[in-house]
Amino acid sequence: MGGAGSREVGTLAERALVELLKGWGFEASWDPKSRVDVVARKEGRTLVLEVKLLRVPGIVDVREIQVRRAVELAKKLGGEAVLAMYIAFLKEWRALPMSRVAELPVSAWRCGGRVERAILVPASHVFAAPRLEEYLRARGLL
């Protein structure tokens, strides 16, 4: 799990996603104090996005609480929760519905005095995930 430096890089990815979505006609917002990374709206539809930055395609760990928060907020807003992954090596965004991520097993381990719980999204899921643009197009949002 990352430290302060990885949080700063993650923040840059979140901001970059907001700008990309705005360029595609979404109303998108990012709030560092929020319980979710990005919320985007277009044509009366809402996306709640958890953002991950990968150097190369591989395993993605998503904390269980992040999945739960995204799914709960999406349900409350009548929208869809999405895992958005920027793969730096490929210079592209990929997307997976959070409902698919939530189906994966939760791993738990001790970190200091606390237990961390996360879903490890396998590399095969990351490789198979459509580009974000294709994902949105398939849902009629582009």
PyMOL CGO cylinders between C-alpha atoms (Angstrom):
from pymol import cmd
from pymol.cgo import CYLINDER

trace = [
    CYLINDER, 0.00, 0.00, 0.00, 1.21, 3.45, -0.82, 0.3, 1, 1, 1, 1, 1, 1,
    CYLINDER, 1.21, 3.45, -0.82, 2.31, 6.34, 1.29, 0.3, 1, 1, 1, 1, 1, 1,
    CYLINDER, 2.31, 6.34, 1.29, 2.04, 10.10, 0.95, 0.3, 1, 1, 1, 1, 1, 1,
    CYLINDER, 2.04, 10.10, 0.95, 3.85, 10.13, -2.41, 0.3, 1, 1, 1, 1, 1, 1,
    CYLINDER, 3.85, 10.13, -2.41, 1.45, 7.63, -3.92, 0.3, 1, 1, 1, 1, 1, 1,
    CYLINDER, 1.45, 7.63, -3.92, -1.50, 9.70, -2.65, 0.3, 1, 1, 1, 1, 1, 1,
    CYLINDER, -1.50, 9.70, -2.65, -0.15, 12.74, -4.50, 0.3, 1, 1, 1, 1, 1, 1,
    CYLINDER, -0.15, 12.74, -4.50, 0.21, 10.75, -7.71, 0.3, 1, 1, 1, 1, 1, 1,
    CYLINDER, 0.21, 10.75, -7.71, -3.29, 9.33, -7.19, 0.3, 1, 1, 1, 1, 1, 1,
    CYLINDER, -3.29, 9.33, -7.19, -4.63, 12.86, -6.79, 0.3, 1, 1, 1, 1, 1, 1,
    CYLINDER, -4.63, 12.86, -6.79, -3.08, 13.83, -10.12, 0.3, 1, 1, 1, 1, 1, 1,
    CYLINDER, -3.08, 13.83, -10.12, -4.79, 10.85, -11.77, 0.3, 1, 1, 1, 1, 1, 1,
    CYLINDER, -4.79, 10.85, -11.77, -8.14, 11.81, -10.23, 0.3, 1, 1, 1, 1, 1, 1,
    CYLINDER, -8.14, 11.81, -10.23, -7.81, 15.38, -11.48, 0.3, 1, 1, 1, 1, 1, 1,
    CYLINDER, -7.81, 15.38, -11.48, -6.76, 14.17, -14.93, 0.3, 1, 1, 1, 1, 1, 1,
    CYLINDER, -6.76, 14.17, -14.93, -9.84, 11.94, -15.10, 0.3, 1, 1, 1, 1, 1, 1,
    CYLINDER, -9.84, 11.94, -15.10, -12.11, 14.84, -14.14, 0.3, 1, 1, 1, 1, 1, 1,
    CYLINDER, -12.11, 14.84, -14.14, -10.63, 16.96, -16.95, 0.3, 1, 1, 1, 1, 1, 1,
    CYLINDER, -10.63, 16.96, -16.95, -10.99, 14.09, -19.45, 0.3, 1, 1, 1, 1, 1, 1,
    CYLINDER, -10.99, 14.09, -19.45, -14.62, 13.54, -18.50, 0.3, 1, 1, 1, 1, 1, 1,
    CYLINDER, -14.62, 13.54, -18.50, -15.36, 17.28, -18.74, 0.3, 1, 1, 1, 1, 1, 1,
    CYLINDER, -15.36, 17.28, -18.74, -13.86, 17.22, -22.23, 0.3, 1, 1, 1, 1, 1, 1,
    CYLINDER, -13.86, 17.22, -22.23, -16.37, 14.48, -23.10, 0.3, 1, 1, 1, 1, 1, 1,
    CYLINDER, -16.37, 14.48, -23.10, -19.27, 16.64, -21.89, 0.3, 1, 1, 1, 1, 1, 1,
    CYLINDER, -19.27, 16.64, -21.89, -19.67, 15.32, -18.34, 0.3, 1, 1, 1, 1, 1, 1,
    CYLINDER, -19.67, 15.32, -18.34, -20.17, 17.43, -15.25, 0.3, 1, 1, 1, 1, 1, 1,
    CYLINDER, -20.17, 17.43, -15.25, -17.39, 15.93, -13.16, 0.3, 1, 1, 1, 1, 1, 1,
    CYLINDER, -17.39, 15.93, -13.16, -16.05, 16.74, -9.74, 0.3, 1, 1, 1, 1, 1, 1,
    CYLINDER, -16.05, 16.74, -9.74, -13.24, 15.68, -7.48, 0.3, 1, 1, 1, 1, 1, 1,
    CYLINDER, -13.24, 15.68, -7.48, -13.12, 16.49, -3.80, 0.3, 1, 1, 1, 1, 1, 1,
    CYLINDER, -13.12, 16.49, -3.80, -10.06, 15.45, -1.76, 0.3, 1, 1, 1, 1, 1, 1,
    CYLINDER, -10.06, 15.45, -1.76, -12.24, 15.29, 1.37, 0.3, 1, 1, 1, 1, 1, 1,
    CYLINDER, -12.24, 15.29, 1.37, -14.86, 13.12, -0.30, 0.3, 1, 1, 1, 1, 1, 1,
    CYLINDER, -14.86, 13.12, -0.30, -15.44, 9.46, 0.48, 0.3, 1, 1, 1, 1, 1, 1,
    CYLINDER, -15.44, 9.46, 0.48, -15.20, 8.64, -3.26, 0.3, 1, 1, 1, 1, 1, 1,
    CYLINDER, -15.20, 8.64, -3.26, -12.71, 9.77, -5.91, 0.3, 1, 1, 1, 1, 1, 1,
    CYLINDER, -12.71, 9.77, -5.91, -14.82, 11.21, -8.75, 0.3, 1, 1, 1, 1, 1, 1,
    CYLINDER, -14.82, 11.21, -8.75, -18.51, 11.77, -9.41, 0.3, 1, 1, 1, 1, 1, 1,
    CYLINDER, -18.51, 11.77, -9.41, -19.58, 12.47, -13.01, 0.3, 1, 1, 1, 1, 1, 1,
    CYLINDER, -19.58, 12.47, -13.01, -22.97, 13.23, -14.54, 0.3, 1, 1, 1, 1, 1, 1,
    CYLINDER, -22.97, 13.23, -14.54, -24.17, 13.36, -18.11, 0.3, 1, 1, 1, 1, 1, 1,
    CYLINDER, -24.17, 13.36, -18.11, -27.61, 13.19, -19.67, 0.3, 1, 1, 1, 1, 1, 1,
    CYLINDER, -27.61, 13.19, -19.67, -29.22, 12.53, -16.30, 0.3, 1, 1, 1, 1, 1, 1,
    CYLINDER, -29.22, 12.53, -16.30, -26.93, 9.58, -15.55, 0.3, 1, 1, 1, 1, 1, 1,
    CYLINDER, -26.93, 9.58, -15.55, -24.38, 9.38, -12.75, 0.3, 1, 1, 1, 1, 1, 1,
    CYLINDER, -24.38, 9.38, -12.75, -21.06, 7.58, -12.48, 0.3, 1, 1, 1, 1, 1, 1,
    CYLINDER, -21.06, 7.58, -12.48, -19.19, 7.17, -9.19, 0.3, 1, 1, 1, 1, 1, 1,
    CYLINDER, -19.19, 7.17, -9.19, -15.57, 6.38, -10.01, 0.3, 1, 1, 1, 1, 1, 1,
    CYLINDER, -15.57, 6.38, -10.01, -12.83, 4.91, -7.86, 0.3, 1, 1, 1, 1, 1, 1,
    CYLINDER, -12.83, 4.91, -7.86, -9.53, 5.83, -9.54, 0.3, 1, 1, 1, 1, 1, 1,
    CYLINDER, -9.53, 5.83, -9.54, -6.36, 3.75, -9.59, 0.3, 1, 1, 1, 1, 1, 1,
    CYLINDER, -6.36, 3.75, -9.59, -3.05, 4.52, -11.26, 0.3, 1, 1, 1, 1, 1, 1,
    CYLINDER, -3.05, 4.52, -11.26, -0.92, 1.65, -12.55, 0.3, 1, 1, 1, 1, 1, 1,
    CYLINDER, -0.92, 1.65, -12.55, 2.55, 1.92, -14.03, 0.3, 1, 1, 1, 1, 1, 1,
    CYLINDER, 2.55, 1.92, -14.03, 1.98, -1.27, -16.03, 0.3, 1, 1, 1, 1, 1, 1,
    CYLINDER, 1.98, -1.27, -16.03, -1.08, -3.53, -16.35, 0.3, 1, 1, 1, 1, 1, 1,
    CYLINDER, -1.08, -3.53, -16.35, -1.18, -5.85, -13.38, 0.3, 1, 1, 1, 1, 1, 1,
    CYLINDER, -1.18, -5.85, -13.38, -2.97, -6.61, -10.16, 0.3, 1, 1, 1, 1, 1, 1,
    CYLINDER, -2.97, -6.61, -10.16, -5.00, -3.73, -8.72, 0.3, 1, 1, 1, 1, 1, 1,
    CYLINDER, -5.00, -3.73, -8.72, -5.83, -3.61, -5.04, 0.3, 1, 1, 1, 1, 1, 1,
    CYLINDER, -5.83, -3.61, -5.04, -9.01, -1.81, -4.09, 0.3, 1, 1, 1, 1, 1, 1,
    CYLINDER, -9.01, -1.81, -4.09, -9.77, -1.45, -0.42, 0.3, 1, 1, 1, 1, 1, 1,
    CYLINDER, -9.77, -1.45, -0.42, -13.04, -3.07, 0.54, 0.3, 1, 1, 1, 1, 1, 1,
    CYLINDER, -13.04, -3.07, 0.54, -14.29, 0.21, 2.02, 0.3, 1, 1, 1, 1, 1, 1,
    CYLINDER, -14.29, 0.21, 2.02, -13.64, 2.01, -1.28, 0.3, 1, 1, 1, 1, 1, 1,
    CYLINDER, -13.64, 2.01, -1.28, -15.77, -0.52, -3.15, 0.3, 1, 1, 1, 1, 1, 1,
    CYLINDER, -15.77, -0.52, -3.15, -18.55, -0.29, -0.59, 0.3, 1, 1, 1, 1, 1, 1,
    CYLINDER, -18.55, -0.29, -0.59, -18.59, 3.52, -0.57, 0.3, 1, 1, 1, 1, 1, 1,
    CYLINDER, -18.59, 3.52, -0.57, -18.65, 3.76, -4.36, 0.3, 1, 1, 1, 1, 1, 1,
    CYLINDER, -18.65, 3.76, -4.36, -21.43, 1.18, -4.70, 0.3, 1, 1, 1, 1, 1, 1,
    CYLINDER, -21.43, 1.18, -4.70, -23.52, 2.74, -1.90, 0.3, 1, 1, 1, 1, 1, 1,
    CYLINDER, -23.52, 2.74, -1.90, -23.22, 6.27, -3.31, 0.3, 1, 1, 1, 1, 1, 1,
    CYLINDER, -23.22, 6.27, -3.31, -23.99, 5.09, -6.85, 0.3, 1, 1, 1, 1, 1, 1,
    CYLINDER, -23.99, 5.09, -6.85, -27.08, 3.29, -5.57, 0.3, 1, 1, 1, 1, 1, 1,
    CYLINDER, -27.08, 3.29, -5.57, -28.19, 6.38, -3.62, 0.3, 1, 1, 1, 1, 1, 1,
    CYLINDER, -28.19, 6.38, -3.62, -27.75, 8.55, -6.74, 0.3, 1, 1, 1, 1, 1, 1,
    CYLINDER, -27.75, 8.55, -6.74, -29.32, 6.00, -9.05, 0.3, 1, 1, 1, 1, 1, 1,
    CYLINDER, -29.32, 6.00, -9.05, -26.07, 5.60, -10.94, 0.3, 1, 1, 1, 1, 1, 1,
    CYLINDER, -26.07, 5.60, -10.94, -23.25, 3.18, -11.58, 0.3, 1, 1, 1, 1, 1, 1,
    CYLINDER, -23.25, 3.18, -11.58, -20.01, 2.61, -9.66, 0.3, 1, 1, 1, 1, 1, 1,
    CYLINDER, -20.01, 2.61, -9.66, -16.91, 2.14, -11.81, 0.3, 1, 1, 1, 1, 1, 1,
    CYLINDER, -16.91, 2.14, -11.81, -13.27, 1.26, -11.22, 0.3, 1, 1, 1, 1, 1, 1,
    CYLINDER, -13.27, 1.26, -11.22, -11.29, 3.58, -13.52, 0.3, 1, 1, 1, 1, 1, 1,
    CYLINDER, -11.29, 3.58, -13.52, -7.66, 2.57, -14.01, 0.3, 1, 1, 1, 1, 1, 1,
    CYLINDER, -7.66, 2.57, -14.01, -5.03, 4.69, -15.72, 0.3, 1, 1, 1, 1, 1, 1,
    CYLINDER, -5.03, 4.69, -15.72, -2.24, 2.50, -17.08, 0.3, 1, 1, 1, 1, 1, 1,
    CYLINDER, -2.24, 2.50, -17.08, 0.77, 4.77, -17.54, 0.3, 1, 1, 1, 1, 1, 1,
    CYLINDER, 0.77, 4.77, -17.54, 2.73, 2.35, -19.74, 0.3, 1, 1, 1, 1, 1, 1,
    CYLINDER, 2.73, 2.35, -19.74, -0.18, 2.19, -22.22, 0.3, 1, 1, 1, 1, 1, 1,
    CYLINDER, -0.18, 2.19, -22.22, -1.18, 5.83, -21.68, 0.3, 1, 1, 1, 1, 1, 1,
    CYLINDER, -1.18, 5.83, -21.68, -4.84, 4.86, -21.48, 0.3, 1, 1, 1, 1, 1, 1,
    CYLINDER, -4.84, 4.86, -21.48, -7.77, 4.59, -19.12, 0.3, 1, 1, 1, 1, 1, 1,
    CYLINDER, -7.77, 4.59, -19.12, -9.55, 1.26, -18.57, 0.3, 1, 1, 1, 1, 1, 1,
    CYLINDER, -9.55, 1.26, -18.57, -12.86, 0.69, -16.78, 0.3, 1, 1, 1, 1, 1, 1,
    CYLINDER, -12.86, 0.69, -16.78, -14.57, -2.12, -14.88, 0.3, 1, 1, 1, 1, 1, 1,
    CYLINDER, -14.57, -2.12, -14.88, -18.01, -2.00, -13.31, 0.3, 1, 1, 1, 1, 1, 1,
    CYLINDER, -18.01, -2.00, -13.31, -17.60, -2.04, -9.57, 0.3, 1, 1, 1, 1, 1, 1,
    CYLINDER, -17.60, -2.04, -9.57, -20.29, -4.74, -9.42, 0.3, 1, 1, 1, 1, 1, 1,
    CYLINDER, -20.29, -4.74, -9.42, -17.79, -7.06, -11.10, 0.3, 1, 1, 1, 1, 1, 1,
    CYLINDER, -17.79, -7.06, -11.10, -15.01, -6.03, -8.72, 0.3, 1, 1, 1, 1, 1, 1,
    CYLINDER, -15.01, -6.03, -8.72, -17.32, -6.63, -5.74, 0.3, 1, 1, 1, 1, 1, 1,
    CYLINDER, -17.32, -6.63, -5.74, -17.78, -10.27, -6.85, 0.3, 1, 1, 1, 1, 1, 1,
    CYLINDER, -17.78, -10.27, -6.85, -14.07, -10.98, -6.31, 0.3, 1, 1, 1, 1, 1, 1,
    CYLINDER, -14.07, -10.98, -6.31, -12.82, -12.38, -2.99, 0.3, 1, 1, 1, 1, 1, 1,
    CYLINDER, -12.82, -12.38, -2.99, -11.62, -10.06, -0.26, 0.3, 1, 1, 1, 1, 1, 1,
    CYLINDER, -11.62, -10.06, -0.26, -8.06, -10.53, 1.03, 0.3, 1, 1, 1, 1, 1, 1,
    CYLINDER, -8.06, -10.53, 1.03, -7.09, -9.54, 4.55, 0.3, 1, 1, 1, 1, 1, 1,
    CYLINDER, -7.09, -9.54, 4.55, -3.68, -9.02, 6.14, 0.3, 1, 1, 1, 1, 1, 1,
    CYLINDER, -3.68, -9.02, 6.14, -2.14, -7.34, 9.15, 0.3, 1, 1, 1, 1, 1, 1,
    CYLINDER, -2.14, -7.34, 9.15, -0.45, -4.00, 8.63, 0.3, 1, 1, 1, 1, 1, 1,
    CYLINDER, -0.45, -4.00, 8.63, 1.05, -2.75, 11.86, 0.3, 1, 1, 1, 1, 1, 1,
    CYLINDER, 1.05, -2.75, 11.86, -1.65, -3.14, 14.47, 0.3, 1, 1, 1, 1, 1, 1,
    CYLINDER, -1.65, -3.14, 14.47, -4.62, -3.14, 12.10, 0.3, 1, 1, 1, 1, 1, 1,
    CYLINDER, -4.62, -3.14, 12.10, -6.17, -5.45, 9.56, 0.3, 1, 1, 1, 1, 1, 1,
    CYLINDER, -6.17, -5.45, 9.56, -6.31, -4.26, 5.96, 0.3, 1, 1, 1, 1, 1, 1,
    CYLINDER, -6.31, -4.26, 5.96, -9.04, -5.65, 3.71, 0.3, 1, 1, 1, 1, 1, 1,
    CYLINDER, -9.04, -5.65, 3.71, -8.87, -5.29, -0.05, 0.3, 1, 1, 1, 1, 1, 1,
    CYLINDER, -8.87, -5.29, -0.05, -10.03, -6.87, -3.24, 0.3, 1, 1, 1, 1, 1, 1,
    CYLINDER, -10.03, -6.87, -3.24, -7.16, -7.84, -5.50, 0.3, 1, 1, 1, 1, 1, 1,
    CYLINDER, -7.16, -7.84, -5.50, -8.34, -7.41, -9.07, 0.3, 1, 1, 1, 1, 1, 1,
    CYLINDER, -8.34, -7.41, -9.07, -6.33, -9.91, -11.13, 0.3, 1, 1, 1, 1, 1, 1,
    CYLINDER, -6.33, -9.91, -11.13, -4.20, -8.78, -14.05, 0.3, 1, 1, 1, 1, 1, 1,
    CYLINDER, -4.20, -8.78, -14.05, -6.44, -10.81, -16.37, 0.3, 1, 1, 1, 1, 1, 1,
    CYLINDER, -6.44, -10.81, -16.37, -9.38, -8.52, -15.45, 0.3, 1, 1, 1, 1, 1, 1,
    CYLINDER, -9.38, -8.52, -15.45, -7.26, -5.43, -16.02, 0.3, 1, 1, 1, 1, 1, 1,
    CYLINDER, -7.26, -5.43, -16.02, -6.08, -6.67, -19.43, 0.3, 1, 1, 1, 1, 1, 1,
    CYLINDER, -6.08, -6.67, -19.43, -9.65, -7.59, -20.42, 0.3, 1, 1, 1, 1, 1, 1,
    CYLINDER, -9.65, -7.59, -20.42, -11.16, -4.30, -19.23, 0.3, 1, 1, 1, 1, 1, 1,
    CYLINDER, -11.16, -4.30, -19.23, -12.30, -2.05, -22.06, 0.3, 1, 1, 1, 1, 1, 1,
    CYLINDER, -12.30, -2.05, -22.06, -10.81, 1.36, -22.61, 0.3, 1, 1, 1, 1, 1, 1,
    CYLINDER, -10.81, 1.36, -22.61, -12.81, 3.96, -20.68, 0.3, 1, 1, 1, 1, 1, 1,
    CYLINDER, -12.81, 3.96, -20.68, -13.98, 5.59, -23.90, 0.3, 1, 1, 1, 1, 1, 1,
    CYLINDER, -13.98, 5.59, -23.90, -15.34, 2.24, -25.17, 0.3, 1, 1, 1, 1, 1, 1,
    CYLINDER, -15.34, 2.24, -25.17, -16.96, 1.56, -21.80, 0.3, 1, 1, 1, 1, 1, 1,
    CYLINDER, -16.96, 1.56, -21.80, -18.79, 4.89, -21.88, 0.3, 1, 1, 1, 1, 1, 1,
    CYLINDER, -18.79, 4.89, -21.88, -19.72, 4.51, -25.53, 0.3, 1, 1, 1, 1, 1, 1,
    CYLINDER, -19.72, 4.51, -25.53, -21.27, 1.08, -24.84, 0.3, 1, 1, 1, 1, 1, 1,
    CYLINDER, -21.27, 1.08, -24.84, -23.46, 2.74, -22.20, 0.3, 1, 1, 1, 1, 1, 1,
    CYLINDER, -23.46, 2.74, -22.20, -24.56, 5.49, -24.58, 0.3, 1, 1, 1, 1, 1, 1,
    CYLINDER, -24.56, 5.49, -24.58, -22.62, 8.22, -22.77, 0.3, 1, 1, 1, 1, 1, 1,
    CYLINDER, -22.62, 8.22, -22.77, -20.28, 9.15, -25.65, 0.3, 1, 1, 1, 1, 1, 1,
]
cmd.load_cgo(trace, "trace")
